[in-house]
Amino acid sequence: MCGIAGTYRWPDGKLVTDRLTDVLTHRGPDGAGRYSHPLGDGEVHLGHRRLAILDLSETGAQPMVSGGLALTYNGELYNSPELRAELTAKGVRFRGTSDTEVLLEAWRHWGTDCLPRLRGMFAFAVFDERTGELVLARDQLGVKPLFLLRRGAGLVFASELKALAAVDGARLEVDHTALVASLLYYWVPDSRCAFREVEKVPPGSWLRCRPDGRVERGRFWNLRDVAAEGRERALAGERPDLAAVVEESTRRHLLSDVPVATFLSGGLDSSLLTALASRHQPGISAYTIGFRAEDAKFEAMPDDLRYARQVAERFGVELHEIEIAPNVLDLLPRMTYHLDEPIGDPAAINTFLICSAAREAGVKVMLSGMGADELFAGYRKHLANVLALRYQRVPRPLRRGLSSVVDRLPVATSRRGYRSVRFAKRFLSFADLPEETAFRRSYTLYDQEELLALVNPDLSGAVQDVLTEHADVYQDNDLDDFVNRMCLGDTRMFLPGLNLAYTDRSSMAASTEVRVPYVDVEVVKAAFAIPGDRKIVGRQSKAVLKEAAGSILPREIVHRPKGLFSAPLRAWMSRDLAPLVREVVHDGVLVRSGLLRRDALARMVAQDAAGQRDYSKHLWHVLTLEHWYREATSGSGGSTRAAGTQDGIGTRGLG
């Protein structure tokens, strides 16, 4: 895991690449490297910050240059031993033991045809001195990030958006449509970027720059096609051995020359990974989080610590416990900086603190259960949408009566929150809607009318664009299985846009690599070969994964209530954060700039404080967006600005 950056025919390319690379120091504190080569009337420059995981010697240093090829690479290839053996049989002689060298030689022999062969997480740039071509590529599922900015025939790229924002002369404009998307989702979809000129290399794709200025794009892996192939396998009666597939992926993800540990919430996904990892690496350590007792009680949060301790004791795992308390809210500006874009999920703070503690203990690599919920229908929204289909068969007068009663119930009092009421209100907000709209509404923060009421009227077109994009992505499939349609939508949008994004950025802020064994091409293929009626059985979510874990984990762990890798937001909002929320509503940059409407925000704050509605997640994201927008439009360092008249929104009063 590392940080990569570079320029191609960019003015002052060497200076810019040095600056890009320096901004990424936290991603690779173990070493730095630069590469330069003339290119016609310009130059190409590659930069690298190294977090040494495999081959800790200098033979693993980057950029790696050999036989006219130069590579700067971020990630891990879990099938590098097999690729190394295949290349050795072709006569390749390796100098070291890194997967970087394997990737370089695979590119030399197969070019872009090597990409479907790669099993791992990766983002890289490879330059061919003979042809003058630069190719950027990103892994199949978007685990690793790669941002780029093109101007004329020039290009600049980096692992993080903040590096591009630091480029001299790159006066980046805020993309207000991306901000509208972040309000809807509380994250920016991977298809968009918070700055207008910057783009993200799409998962499973590559981009080739030629010396004559032409740019070619290609795709080597398409999740939509994988899901369709899985459907055909299921219709043919194939039944993947899920337990074996997950164990094999976990074993491969332990490939490392430095210590590896796990996240352990005590939930099914992390417990299964920890148990499997302990088979192949006895005595592995694990990290978990807890909250202040009063916060957990107010939020009615499950006792995850009890389950994590049980798993650790059962499998001989050394467990490290970290308490998340409101003083971590001092981290909000720092986390906003590291997250690059407005991401309103407090789980990013949890990840950062866990990775920081692990790093202090000498651990550079962590395994996470990320991705299992998306692939195997483990979120509450999946079951809720299935139950909504049944609810729609209830006579309409009864539904109206129930909705009226639930609407009058409070979600909290001054002393405690009522989680079941929050769930009921949430369910009834989408239970009567058509499939795609209901699915979107089940996990986004606002419906269309609420979002239109919150943002500047000039952004109504952006609201429609964002909603249309969701519908287009969700409906772009050949599946006749409702559950797998939801899983596909999540794996294409929710997973890369939120979970993989905050995991990469917050873990790398702590100079730690997080690996995700469920987000593996073979696990994904197996997941979509499993019919939806084996993922949700009755009222049981993730049933097929529970079945696979049944012979490994105690029954109490397999069938426990779903854990929460989140934070007690209602407790924080009603106590510690209340003054900050009031400040943002009455005198925040979002309101003063005209981006958000003060009356709509004030109404949310009042209803939340009265216990009438639960707007804690909404308000947390507003705080996140406020910090991000303030920095993005302040002109500090001369790096970014808001488009002064974009979408009719001015920038008056911006500090």
N, C-alpha and C positions, 0 to 999 in steps of 0.2 A: 504494500500500500504506500502510495507516494503522492506527490504533487507534480503535475506536468504543466508546461507552458511553452510558448514559442511564437515566432513570427515568420511570415512568408511574404517577402517583397513588401515589407512594411517600413515606413520612414523611421530612421534611428532604431532599426530592429534590434541591435545588440543592447542598447540602453533600455529599450522597452522590455526585452526578454529578461534582462537582469532584474528589472523592477517587478515584473510579473512573478518571477521565481522567488524573489525575496518575500513577497506578500504571502507565499505559500509555505513559509518555513515551518509552521506548525504541523503541516501534513508530512513533513520529512525532516526531523531534526538530526538524523544520523549522517547526513552528507548532502552536498550540493554539486551539481555538474552543469557545464555549458558546452554547446557545440555550435560552430558557425561554418558556413560554406557559401562561397559566391554563387550567384544565380543570375546570369545575364547582367542587366544593369542594376540588380539588387542583391539581396542576400537572404539566406534562411538561417534562423537561429532556433535552437532547441534548449530548453532549460529543464532541470529536474531537481526535486528535493526528495531525499531518500529516507524511508522508514524501513530499515533492514529487517527482513523476515526470513527470506531464503538466501543462502550463500552470503554470509555476512562479510566476506572478504571483498577486496577491490575488484575481483572478477565479476561481481554482481553490480558494480557501480554503473550509473547512467548519467547522461545519454550514452548508450552502448553503440559503438561504431565498429563495423566489420565488413570488409569486402565491398565498400561502396554504399552500404546501408547504414543509416543512423536512426536509432529508436529511443524515444522517451515514453515510458510506459507506467501506468498506474493500475495495480490490481494483482490478482493471483490466478494462475492456471492450475486447476486441481487435477487435470489429466496430463500435466507436463511430463511425468515419468513415461507414460505410453508414447507421447509424441517424441520424446528424446530417444526412446528405443527405436522408433520407426525411422527417425532421421539418421541415427547412428548406422542403421542397416543400409542407408543410402550413401554412406561414406562421410557423413559430417563428423568432424572432430571438435568436441566441446572443450573450452578452456576451463569452465567452472561448473557450478551446480545450480545456477539460478534458472528460474523459469523465464526470465528476460531473454537469456540467450536462446532458449528453446523457441520463444516467440519470434525472435529475429531470424533464426534459421528456417522456421516454418514459413515466414513471409518470403524469404529468399526462394524457397522451393515451390510454393503454391500461390503466392500473391494473395489476392482477396479470397481465393478458394480455400485458404487456410481458416478463414473466419468461422464457418460452420463447424469446423473440427474442434474449436476451442471450447473447453468446459470450465467456466470460471466467471470471474468478474473482471472487467477490464475497460480501460479507455487508453488509447495510445495514439501517437503520431510517428510515422515512419517516413524518412526522406531518402530518396534514391538519387545519389550523386550523379549517376549516369544519365538519367532521364530528366532530372530536375523536378520530379513530381513529389508532392507531399500528400500523404493519405492520413486522414483521421478516422478512427473507428471506435465504436462503443458496444459493450456487451449486449447479449440477446434481450435481457430483461431490464436494462437500465439501472443496474446496481451502482455502477460507477458513473460520475458526472463528467461532462465535457461541454464547455461553453466556447462559442466562437463569435468573432466579429469580423465582417468583411467590409472593405472599402476599396472600390476600384478593383485592381488586380491584387491587392494586398489582403492578408488575413492574419489575425492574431487569435490565439486560443489559450485556454487555461482550464484547470480543474475546478476553479471557483470563480463565481461572478465578480467577487470583490477585487480579484486580480485585474480583470478587464477594466473595472471601474477606476483603477488606479493608473491606467495608461495615460501618459501625457497627451493632451489634446483630444482625448476620447470623451467628449461632452455628451454623456448618455442621457437620453430622454426617458422619463418614466412612462411606461405603457399603461394607461389608465384602464384598458380592457383587462389586462392581467390583474390589476388591483381589484376590479370588480369580480373577477374569477376568484381571487383570494378571499374576498368577503363571502362569496357563496360557499366555497369549500373549506375555508380557513387554511388554504395552501394554494400555490400556483401550479396549474397542471403542467406536466412535463412538455406539452406541446406549445407552451407559451413561456415568455420570460418577462420579468418585471421591468426590464429596460428594452426599449423599442428596437434598437439595432442588433441586439444580441440574440443569438439562437442557441438551442441545445441540439447537439447531434442526437437524433432519435435512437432509441434502443434498437439493436440488431441492424445497424446501418453503418455505412462508410461514406466519406466524402473525399474526392481526389482533386487537388489543385495542380494545374499544369502551368508551365512557364509562359505559355501564350495567353494566359488569363482565363482559359476555359475551366469550368468547375463541373465535375461529374459526380453524381450521387448514385448509390446503390443500396439495396437491402439484402441481407443474407439470412434473415430469420424473421418470421412473422407470426406473432402469437395467435392471430386470427386463424391462420392455416394450421397451426399446431392443435388448436381447439377443435377444428373441423376433422383433422385426422384422428384425434382422440375419440370423437363421436363415432367415426367409422369403426374404430377398434372395439368400442363398447358394443356397437350393433353386431359385430362379428363374434361377440361372446368372450373377448379377451378380458381377463381379470388380473390387473397388475398386482404383484406381491408388494403392497405398499410398505410394509414393515421392512422388507429387504432393501427396497429402493431408498428409503429414508436413512437406513443404517449405512448403506454404501456411500451416500452423499455425505453423511456426518463424518465417516472415516476419512474421506478425501479432504474434507475441510479442516482436518487436524494437521495437514501437511505444513510443517513449520520447523525452522531452526531456532525458534525462541518459544518461551512458555505460552500456552493457550489456556484461556478460562472461558466460562460461559455466563450468560445472563440467566438467572433462575428466579422467576417470579413465583414458582409453585403452581403455575398453570400447566395445562396439558402440553403445549408446544415446547416450552423451555425445559420442562421436566423430562420429556422424552429425549430431547437432544442431550441433556446433561447425563441421563442414564446411558445413552448409547455412547457418548464420548468417554464416559468412565470405563466402558468395556475395553476401549482401545488405548486409553491413557489413564490408567488407575491413579487415583489421588489428585485428579484435576480439581482446580478451585472454581468457585462460582461466586457471583455477586448478586445481591438483591436489595430492594429498597423497602422502606417503611415510612410511615407518616406519624406526626404527633397524634397521640391518642384522641385528643379532643377534635382534631380535624377529621380523623377517620370516622369517629362516631357521628359527627354532624353530617358527613357525606354518606353515611351508611355503607362504608366500603368493606368488602370482604377481607378477612384476615389472611392475606397472602403469605405473610411471614411464617405462619404456622405450617403451611403446606411446603414452603421452600425448605424449612428446617427438616421436615419429615423426609423429603426427597434427598437432601444432603446426607442425612444420617443413614438412610437406606443404602446409598451407593458410595459411601466413603468419600464424600466430597467436602472439601474445606469451604465453608460458607462465610462470606463477608457481608455484613449488613450495614446499609447506609440510610440514615434518616433524612427525609426531605422535609424541611421546615420553611416557613415563610421568609427567613432571611435569604433564601436562594432567590428571592425576587429581585435582590440587588444584581443578580446575574442577567436580568432582562436585557439591558442595553448590550452587554457582551454577547449574549446568545443571538440577539437580533443581528449583530455584526457577523457572527459566524454562520448563521443560517442563510445569509445572502439575499433571500427573498422573504416577504412576510409570510411566515408559517406560524399559525396560532395553536400549535399542539404542545402543551407543557411537558409531554413525554420527552421532548428534546432536552429539557433540563435534566430529567432523570438519566438519560443516556450520557450526557456530558459528565454528570457527577459520578456515575458508575465507572465510566472509562477513565476519569481522572484518578479515582481511587485505585483502579487496577494498574494504571501507569505508574503510580507512586510505589506500588508493590512489585514493579518490574515486569508486569504483564503487558505485552504489546498487541496481543490478538485475542478477540472475544468472539464467541459463537452466540448468535441470536436466533430466536424462534420466529423472527419476522417472516411473513409471507404465508404461513400455514392458514391463517384465518381467511385470507383472500382466496386461496386455492381450494380449500375444503369447506367453505361456507360456515366459518366459525363466528362471525360477528352477529350481534343481536339483530341487526338490520336484515340479515338473510332470513332468519327464522321469522322475523316480524313480517316480512313481505310475503312469505308463504302463508302465514296465518291470516294476512289481510285478504288473500283470495278466498279463504273460508268465511271470513267476517263479512265479505260482500254478499254472501248468501243469506245473511240475517235480514229479516224484513226491514225496510227502510225506516218505518216509524220507530222501531226499537233502537236502531242505530242512532237516530236523531235524539231520542230520549237519553241514551247512554252518553252521547257526546255532550249534551247540555249539563248533565250531572257532573261529569269529569271536569268540564271547563270551569265549574265553580269551586273545585277543590284547590286548596293551597299546595304549592310544591315544597314549602318550608315555613317554619315559624322562626322565632328569634333563637330557639335552642336547638333545632334539628331540622334536617331536610327529609322529605318523603320521596324516596327513590322510586317507589312503585307508582306514585302519582305522576312523577316526571315521565316515566316510561309510558304510562297510559295516555298522557297528553300528547306525547311524541307519536305514539302509534296512531291515534285518532286523527292526527294532522295529515296523514297520507293514506290511511287504510281504504278510502273510497276512490282513490285516484287510479288512472290507467297505469300499466306496468312500468314504463320507463320513467314517467313523472313520479310515481310512487317510490321507485327505487332511489331516484335522485333526492327526493324530499326526505327520505328516511335517514340520510346521512349528511345532508348539507344544512347550513345554518338558517337559510331563509327560503320562503317560497317567492314566486316572481313578484307578487304585489308588495311583500315586505321589503324586498331588495330595492325595488323601484322607489319605495317611500324613503329609503335610507340614503340613497346616493343622489348626487346632483342630477336634475332632470336632463341635462345634456348627455348623460351617460345611459339613457334608456336604450339606445341602439347597442351599446356594449353589453348590457344585460341580456338582450335578445341573442346576441352573438354567442355568449357564453352558454346559454341554455340550449341553443341549437347545436353547439359543438358536443355537449353531453349527449344529446339525443342521437346525433350522428354516430358517435363512438359506440354507444350502447347498442344501437340497432345494427351495427356493421358486423354481422355474424351469420353463420349457417346452422345455428343450433336450434333444436326444437325442445330444449330442456331449460326451463325457467331458472333453476338453481345454477346451472352452469353458465347461463347468460349473465347472471349477476356476478359469478366468479370471474368470468372473462372481462366484464366491465371493470371490476375492481383491480384485476391484475394489469390492465392496460392503463388505468387512470390513478386509482387510489394508491396502489403500491409504489409506482415510480414517483408520482407527484408529491406524495406526503411521506410515507413510511421509509422508503429507501433514501429519499432526499434528506430528511432530518437525521436519519441514522448515520449517513456518511458525513454530513457536515458537522454534527455535534460530536461524533466520535473522533474525527480528525482534528477538531479543535483541541482535543486532549491527546493528540499524537498517538492514537490507538486505532488499530484496524478491527472493524467488525465484519464478520463473515456470516452469511445467511444460508445455511444448508437447505432450507426449504425452497429458496429462490434459486433453484438449480435446474438446468434444462431437462434432466432426466426425471426429476420429481414433478416438474410442470407437465411433461408428457404423460406421466402416470396419472396425475390429477385430473386431466381432461379426458382420460379414458375411463373415468369412474362416473357413472350416471348420477345425476343430482339426487335421485331418491335413495342413494346410498350415503349421501353426504348429510342430508336432513331426513331423519326418520322419526315420524311423529312430531314430538316437540324437542327432539334431541338434535342439536347442531353438531357438525363435524363428526358424525357417527362413524364414518369409515376410518378416520384417524384414531378414534377412540378404540375401535376394534383392533387396529394394528398395534396399539400401545398396551392392549389388555394383558398380554403375556409378559410385559416388561415392567409396567408401573403398578403400584397398589391401586385397587379399585377406587379408594377414596380420592386419589389424585385424578384418575381418569374421568370420574364423573362428578367432580367438585363443581361448584358454581364458577362461571367464567371470572377470571381475575381481571384486574385493571392496571395497565401500565400507563397510568395517567397521574392526576393530582387532584387534591380536594379543592377544586376551584370554587365551589359555592362557599366553603368556609373562608377561603382567602378573600373572595369578593365582598363578603358581608362584613369582614373584619379588617384584615391587613391592607387590602387594596382599595377600600372604599374611597379614601381621599384622593388617590391617584386617578381613579375613574372619574370622579367629579371634576377634577382639573382638566382632564382630556375632553370631557363633554362641553365644558364651559369656555375653555380657552386653548384647546388643542389645535395643532397645525391642520389636522384633517378638517376640522370645522371652519377654521379661519380661512383656509384655502378654498372653501366651497365644495370640497370633494364629498363630505358627508353632511347631513342635515342635523343641526343641533336638536331640533324638536324630536326627531325620531330617536336619537341616542338618549335624550333625557327621558323619553317615554319608556325605553327599555330599562334604564336604571331604576326608575320608579316602580315598575312592575316587578322587577327582580327583587328590589328591597322589600316590597310588600309581600313577597312570597307567592305572588299570583302566577308568575311565569319563571322559568329557569333560563336566564340569559347569561349565565356565568361564562359559558364557552364563547358566546358572542362577544362579551365585553373583554375577555382575555385577548381575543384576537384583535379587537380594536386597539388595545394597549400595544400589542405587538406591531400592528400596522402603523400606529402613531410614531413609535420609535423608529421604525424603518423609513417611513416617509419623511420624517424630520431630517434624518441623515441624508437621504437621497436627494432632497431638494434644498439643503442648506448651502451647497456650494463649498463645503469644507474640503480643503485639499484640491479644489477645482476639478473634482472627478465626475460629478453628476449634476443634473438639473432637471426640473420638471418642464415639460413643454408648455410655454407660457400661455398659448391660446389653444392647446390641444383639447378637442372635444368641448370647446367653449369654457374651459375651466381656467381661471387665472391663478396666479401664484402670489397674490397680495398677502402681506403679513407673514411671509415665510421667513423664519429666523435665519 
